[in-house]
Amino acid sequence: MTKIPFLDHFKPVAISAFMATSGVLVLSGCDDPAPPRPRTAAEAADPSDPRLKIENQTIDLGTVADYETRTAEVRFQNVGGDTLTIERVIPTCGCTTIGFENDQAFAPGEQGSFTLDFTPKSAGRQQKYIQVVSSDPLIPVTTVTLKAEVEPTLEAEPRFLAMGRLAFGELHIGSIEMSALAEDCSLTDVSFTGDLTADVTGTITETTPQGARRGTWRVDVEFPGTTPWGWQNGSMLVSGTIQTADGPRPIEMRFVVNGSFEGEVNAEETLLPLLSLRPGQEILKTTTLRRADGTPLDCTSATVVKSPDGLSATVEPIDANRTRWRLTLSGNAPTRSGSFKGIVAITTDIPGEQIIEIQFAGLVMGGS
């Protein structure tokens, strides 16, 4: 694998962490309901009011394998003096699904229940919350807590594949070593999403020693010479099955995969991390372009594409010999919260690299 020289402050691990973090911040958000105003301490509960009492408000599932789905029942009773309506039961995480119909009425003293299905998406100690919205005027929103210690079935080294800076137009291969933490596991499939979908392939080779009861594998990720110039980022899913008493169950492990592919033209940064921004905040970000051999270069235009309105780009020579060029991205962040990204397309006079693309990404916090 041929690597081009690193620039001192290029940090693929830090950039990977930013990209992963910004994705989580957006994907994990929930549209929670706007509950009615609870009564203040000065407003005593009327005995004739409906009152919700949940029998098991905290549920601890104990140890759960990451391929399992566990079901728990939440039991409740109307302990008030009037009809209680359970308006909605809302999970605040995608790991739980609810078996319940909205707007169910319960007479005084009547009992009811709903079910929670927990399918973990990651390993470790987990705590999920479910909101029960009811007509109880004292506590209109009650929270049920679901706890579990999720045990992983697979482990891997490295945990994500950051390829660093690689020569554009050449074949590159990166590898991940995987091992099972349980018996009777097999890995069979590799798939990709993101920028790398059309260009990268994955191969699984079993490396389990003879007589070993827990499997080991090497996953080789091949970046062909057709991988586009610039920062490429994606996700790899390695999947298979584990044999259980109830039959085969799916198992999987997901990895971040990225790299910066550069040729005659090099960039100080091929991904401009804009990090966390306020709504409408001014953006001014620069990076430097040059030829790998230090000879003159011509950049004739820079255009922002695939991006929200409000951003523009310019490119201009830094020195009289035109060996270094400054790319400037400027404008304002979107006014709405959430992640955003885009591309600056730059035209050059280098054959095979006449159009190169610098990516940028940011996260707007708060907003309208």
Sequence and secondary structure as in RCSB ss.txt:
>XXXX:A:sequence
MTKIPFLDHFKPVAISAFMATSGVLVLSGCDDPAPPRPRTAAEAADPSDPRLKIENQTIDLGTVADYETRTAEVR
FQNVGGDTLTIERVIPTCGCTTIGFENDQAFAPGEQGSFTLDFTPKSAGRQQKYIQVVSSDPLIPVTTVTLKAEV
EPTLEAEPRFLAMGRLAFGELHIGSIEMSALAEDCSLTDVSFTGDLTADVTGTITETTPQGARRGTWRVDVEFPG
TTPWGWQNGSMLVSGTIQTADGPRPIEMRFVVNGSFEGEVNAEETLLPLLSLRPGQEILKTTTLRRADGTPLDCT
SATVVKSPDGLSATVEPIDANRTRWRLTLSGNAPTRSGSFKGIVAITTDIPGEQIIEIQFAGLVMGGS
>XXXX:A:secstr
       TT  HHHHHHHHHHHHHHHHT            TTS   TTS  EEES SEEEEEEEETT  EEEEEE
EEE SSS EEEEEEEESSTTEEEE  SSEEE TT EEEEEEEE  SS EEEEEEEEEEES SS SEEEEEEEEEE
E SEEEESSSEEEEEEETTS EEEEEEEEESSSSEEEEEEEEEETTTTT EEEEEE   TT SS EEEEEEEE T
TS SEEEEEEEEEEEEEEETTEEEEEEEEEEEEEEEESSEEES SEEEEEEE TT EEEEEEEEEETT     EE
EEEEESS TTEEEEEEESSTT  EEEEEEEEE  SS EEEEEEEEEEESSTT SEEEEEEEEEE S  
